[in-house]
Structure formats: C-alpha cells, structure tokens
Amino acid sequence: MFLSAFPIVALLMIIVIKPDYYDGVRETAAFIPAALFVGVFLVINIIFMKVMTNIKV
C-alpha cells in the first residue's frame, strides 16, 4: 500500500509546501497528456501491486 500511495502523497506534499512548483510546465501543451499518462500508470500500479500481493496458498 505504501508503494502505491507514495506518489500521490508526494504530489500532495509538493502542492502544499510549494504550490508554484509546477507553474513552469503547467502551461506547456504536453502537461495534460503527461498528467493523464501518469494517472493511468498509477492506477495500473495499484492493480498490479494488488495482484502481486494476493498470494493463494
């Protein structure tokens, strides 16, 4: 659970501590597709981690 939650917690901490951290890249054309790409991979990561840790004995 830690490995799946860490990127989201890190993003939230960056937003709280330094809200202007992403201002330089937020205005580029690639920001929205890259953010969606990262979001999809985070969801895939959570699903994959659940499958890997669901050990049937």
JORAKA-V753550 format. One record per helix or strand of 2 or more residues. SS is the DSSP state (H for helix, E for strand). FROM is the first residue (numbers start at 1). LEN is the number of residues. If there is no record, write none. Layout:
BEGIN
ss->{SS,SS}
from->{FROM,FROM}
len->{LEN,LEN}
END
This chain:
BEGIN
ss->{H,H,H}
from->{2,23,30}
len->{16,4,24}
END
